[in-house]
Amino acid sequence: MRTLTERGLRWIVVSLALALGANAVFFGFSVIVIGGPGLDLGTWALVLGIWEALLFASVVPGFLGFWRMWQGKREYDSKRDHDMRWASAAFVLGAVSALMFVGTGVVLGLFYVPVTSASGWTLRAAHQSAPILLVVLVGLFLLWTIWRLGTTLSRWVAAGAFLSGVLGLVLGILTLAYSPPMSVGDIALALPVLSVGLWLVAYLLVTAHLRDVTPRPSASPATT
């Protein structure tokens, strides 16, 4: 019988697979636009629609995975309970960051708010900082969730996923602020794909590892 933790891991694997598809679509789309003759408006709308659909589709299994793993936080190790508390805090703050990004974007899109006003500056600052917070917080959530469950290999892969995600974020900010060589821009676009791909590998490794691990006797039984 699968534990709640294993079920949560499987849901997160589904979420990561969808997110990987979204990042791959965005990367391929960007490479075509930058290096090719460009795309017509209809194709642009289609590609962006697929990208958004995959991203939104990844939210539901991600939440289900988080909830299952929270329910099973006592199944394997007492220290894991502590890790899941930190992971849960990162998850909630990441969700708040996503809502802040969407909410400020809607306000700025529907209303004219002068950038020189206090409210205009605050809204724009919140809108620009929300994606940064989201990337870091989601990375911390994914890292804390599986750190004590896997092996040395899965930890190395997870650490690589987290670092490549942060590096991609930093390079992305630099490409917006400056005009770096095209190769730097290509790396900035490719790193999110690499990061999500490594997260997917790390979670698959942990999922496979737990098949041979018996939960501690005091674990709460998994429900059917």
BELGIPE-V553571 format. One record per backbone hydrogen bond with DSSP energy under -1.0 kcal/mol. NH is the residue of the N-H (numbers start at 1). CO is the residue of the C=O. If there is no record, write none. Layout:
NH	CO
NH	CO
This chain:
7	3
8	4
9	5
10	6
11	7
12	8
13	9
14	10
15	11
16	12
17	13
18	14
19	15
20	16
21	17
22	18
23	19
24	20
25	21
26	22
27	23
28	24
29	25
30	26
31	27
32	28
33	29
34	30
35	31
36	32
44	40
45	41
46	42
47	43
48	44
49	45
50	46
51	47
52	48
53	49
54	50
55	51
56	52
57	53
58	54
59	56
62	58
63	59
64	60
65	61
66	62
67	63
68	64
69	65
70	66
71	67
72	68
73	70
75	72
83	79
84	80
85	81
86	82
87	83
88	84
89	85
90	86
91	87
92	88
93	89
94	90
95	91
96	92
97	93
98	94
99	95
100	96
101	97
102	98
103	99
104	100
105	101
106	102
107	103
108	104
109	105
110	106
111	107
117	114
121	117
122	118
123	119
124	120
125	121
126	122
127	123
128	124
129	125
130	126
133	129
134	130
135	131
136	132
137	133
138	134
139	135
140	136
141	137
142	138
143	139
144	140
145	141
146	142
147	143
150	146
155	151
156	152
157	153
158	154
159	155
160	156
161	157
162	158
163	159
164	160
165	161
166	162
167	163
168	164
169	165
170	166
171	167
172	168
173	169
174	170
175	171
176	172
177	173
178	174
185	181
186	182
187	183
188	184
189	185
190	186
191	187
194	190
195	191
196	192
197	193
198	194
199	195
200	196
201	197
202	198
203	199
204	200
205	201
206	202
207	203
208	204
209	205
210	206
212	209
213	210
216	75
219	216
